[in-house]
Amino acid sequence: MITRRTLLTASAGGLALAGLGSRAFAAELAKLKQKDTYKIGFAQTESNNPWRLAQTASMKDEAAKRGWQLVYTDAAGSAAKQVADVRSMIAQKVDVILLAPREEKPLIPAVMEAKKAGIPLFLIDRNVDATLATAGKDYVAFIGSDFVKEGHQAAEALTKAVNGQAKIIELQGSTGSSPANDRMKGFADYIKDHPGMQIIASQSGDFARDKGRQVFETLYQAHPDATALYSHNDEMTMGAIAAMEAAGKVPGKDLIIASIDGTKDATQALIDGKVYVVVECNPKFGPAAFDAVQRYGRGESIDTWLVNVDRVFTKENAAEYMPEAY
């Protein structure tokens, strides 16, 4: 269990972290020379939503604050381009690579090529297939949320809201991504002990607002008896709300909604009673990621999983958290 005593708090505005998993052994990984400044490669997966934009801004701001050089790429949602982006960073001889992998399996070559080139790599916010690449051996560490726990927390809150009885539409994130896989698992693991909670339709909305709107519209037309929505991120949630309202339905009444992320739009929807719960997934990785690089350069032992400790937003506390939403 993570308690406040176990937290390692990053710089102001950054993420709260707790170390989990076995210790990484520097001898098994590329070493990083201690320097005042580093050349950091940041391979972003896409920039089509507020979460990604906030994450990128955090990384750029932190690099500027420390006077480090940031080599930034945007894969525009393409795993193949992201592999090419990492190869370009290797060719540019960056000191460290921070990779937000589009999908779990296709980015394995990028991880292994960085290892072969002797460049330390940290996975940021999304993981890769643990059977193909291992933290502490093939890359330094994963910095990110416990997505299974997020799904579990969303399921727990939704189950309580509907007294254990709901017909649920699930909007999944990008197919093959660790957040989508794990948020689906965490939710399913919780409701399996609550037989009244039934997922009657589930499809990917690719973490995008308009795709989420389109997918929800189709699923709801096919399943008008649905009484709840579980969405893997706030952008899809807001798209679904638009579809509900266009159909003359009242979000928060006709369908009870559980979402994940913590955007300003979703937090306002909480305040307005349209969404029941939002499980936070903080995108401000800059301070935590750069601190981890600096510690690694000093030769410190790095936990193989640096866990974001996220919060649960409800109507009761949404106004308090609104200034921190993005």
Salt bridges, closest charged atoms under 4 A:
GLU46 OE1 - ARG102 NH1 2.92
GLU62 OE2 - ARG66 NE 2.70
ASP85 OD1 - LYS81 NZ 3.04
ASP95 OD2 - LYS35 NZ 3.03
GLU103 OE2 - ARG102 NE 3.95
GLU113 OE2 - ARG87 NH2 2.80
ASP125 OD2 - ARG52 NH1 2.86
ASP129 OD2 - LYS105 NZ 2.42
ASP138 OD1 - LYS115 NZ 2.81
GLU150 OE1 - ARG183 NE 2.78
GLU156 OE2 - LYS160 NZ 3.66
GLU170 OE2 - HIS232 NE2 2.89
ASP189 OD2 - LYS185 NZ 2.83
ASP206 OD1 - ARG102 NH2 3.36
ASP210 OD1 - ARG213 NH2 2.87
ASP225 OD2 - LYS167 NZ 3.31
GLU235 OE2 - ARG209 NH2 2.91
GLU245 OE2 - LYS274 NZ 2.97
ASP265 OD2 - ARG209 NH2 2.70
GLU280 OE2 - ARG311 NH2 2.83
ASP291 OD1 - ARG66 NH2 2.45
GLU300 OE1 - ARG295 NE 3.28
GLU300 OE2 - ARG298 NH2 2.93
ASP303 OD1 - ARG23 NE 3.37
GLU324 OE1 - ARG311 NH2 2.90
